[in-house]
Amino acid sequence: MSPIEQFEPYVDPTRASEFLDIDRKSLLKLARLGRIPAYPVGIGSRRKWKFKISDLDGWMQAQRRCQPVPEHPN
């Protein structure tokens, strides 16, 4: 593969929230708290956030493994 074919673009919060099917504001809050993989651009309170879909997918898979399996009543 060429370097261009290996390149994964960063996406904006709108696209990232659509991928995760969560509210954009919730996604940004998770990013600011460092609870979700995100890349800040700029400094201060006006920084912008970028995301990689592969990072978000890996994070979701890890969340699934960390949650206990609910018991089904017999």
Secondary structure as UniProt FT lines:
FT   HELIX           3..6
FT   HELIX           13..20
FT   HELIX           24..32
FT   TURN            33..34
FT   STRAND          39..41
FT   HELIX           44..46
FT   STRAND          48..51
FT   HELIX           53..66
//
